Amino acid sequence: MYAKRLDNLPPYLFAQIDAIKAQKRAEGVDLIDLGVGDPDLPTPKHIVDSLCEAARDSSTHHYPDYLGMLDYRKAVAQWYKNRFGVTLDPVKEVLALIGSKEGIAHIPEAFVNPGEYVLASDPGYPVYKTSTLFAEGKCHLMPLLEGNNFLPDYDAIPRDVLKTAKLMFIGYPNNPTGAVAPMKFFDETVEFAKNHNIIVVHDNAYSEISYDGYIAPSFLEASGAMDVGIETHSLSKTYNMTGWRIGMAVGNANLIGAFGRVKTNIDSGAFDAIQRAAITALTGPQDCVAQACAIYQERRDALVAGLQSLGFKVHVPKATFYVWMKVPNAVEFTSKMINEAGIVVTPGTGFGPNGEGYVRFAITRPVARINEAIERMKKLGITGT
Ligand SMILES: Cc1ncc(COP(=O)(O)O)c(C=O)c1O
């Protein structure tokens, strides 16, 4: 009954975790959910107000423009200019997405022929791989190793893979490792992409969630990046708008044009009222972003200090809301955490084979709950020693 491609898909990790969470809650367990990366903070009021106003205007009730409202694309271009110093033509180099997941899921349809390779980071956001499989491409996983600061080693990619490699997915600040990339790495990526004729898709969903004064760059700031790639971005994490489903793809005009052709044939765009609220978010006051980062930073510090006090080795992330921690066995540790301590964390293996030996904590719960999680672990003897 099912198409073969469904057999090739790994189970969607977070859907599986949701099922276990539902079961635990039904049993009456007070779960501390540090699993999925969904901000617990509300969308700022001025953005919600803007949506309400736009939704009452019946001119927003019709089919939207396939590629996004021009005013939204202009707001995105202006935001890229202000934030990254990157100049974009709103007509040809900006496309509205129904969340960046939607973009990542559909991009290979535009560029990858059956049997061609897509390079994707491992561990990595699972949709890089599944979108490749939907397009009937082959996925070559690039290990992100601690010894290389969780950056891929392009020299380690086999020659036969490079011959038919068409596209690559990378993303920094990185989910799940919390790693950040220096500009030098983006420069090397441009050179590698040019040498091997590979389209770069840089996923920058977490650029605004950063700490200790770190400011994340855009891949498009690298010299020559506009020749070889596009960047996907999103309002989800920046403005606590995960449920709103609004994002953008920006970059090389030919690539954006081809991707737009795919989207035109699949969806009918994002609700105009949401695009209007997104304009408010991008062009309005930005202090809400700094406030959210200050909250995450306090949580990060509480979690890292707590885990270190239990003897765990933890990377202190400069960005993202993830803490990536070494454990002897990812799945065993995750099961023990949920079954014995009522704490949800994500096994590194859910992000690819090189996630073995790690788990991911999302700091999307208040400090009091994080401290409680540490207390529960301490009581149960879940330690790193
Ligand atoms: C690395 C990364 N990219 C993209 C997304 C998709 O975000 P959205 O579709 O909400 O824009 C996520 C969501 O968790 C993510 O972690």
The ligand as an SDF file (V2000), in Angstrom:
LIG
                    3D

 16 16  0  0  0  0  0  0  0  0999 V2000
   18.6000   23.3770   12.6560 C   0  0  0  0  0  0  0  0  0  0  0  0
   17.1670   23.6720   12.3980 C   0  0  0  0  0  0  0  0  0  0  0  0
   16.8030   24.1000   11.1940 N   0  0  0  0  0  0  0  0  0  0  0  0
   15.5280   24.3550   10.9050 C   0  0  0  0  0  0  0  0  0  0  0  0
   14.5340   24.1810   11.8370 C   0  0  0  0  0  0  0  0  0  0  0  0
   13.1190   24.4290   11.4370 C   0  0  0  0  0  0  0  0  0  0  0  0
   12.5550   25.4970   12.0530 O   0  0  0  0  0  0  0  0  0  0  0  0
   11.2540   26.2080   11.4890 P   0  0  0  0  0  0  0  0  0  0  0  0
   10.6400   25.2810   10.4820 O   0  0  0  0  0  0  0  0  0  0  0  0
   10.3750   26.3920   12.6610 O   0  0  0  0  0  0  0  0  0  0  0  0
   11.7080   27.4630   10.8550 O   0  0  0  0  0  0  0  0  0  0  0  0
   14.8540   23.7170   13.1090 C   0  0  0  0  0  0  0  0  0  0  0  0
   13.7990   23.4870   14.1020 C   0  0  0  0  0  0  0  0  0  0  0  0
   13.9910   22.9710   15.1740 O   0  0  0  0  0  0  0  0  0  0  0  0
   16.2070   23.4540   13.4030 C   0  0  0  0  0  0  0  0  0  0  0  0
   16.5850   23.0170   14.5950 O   0  0  0  0  0  0  0  0  0  0  0  0
  1  2  1  0
  2  3  1  0
  2 15  2  0
  3  4  2  0
  4  5  1  0
  5  6  1  0
  5 12  2  0
  6  7  1  0
  7  8  1  0
  8  9  2  0
  8 10  1  0
  8 11  1  0
 12 13  1  0
 12 15  1  0
 13 14  2  0
 15 16  1  0
M  END
$$$$
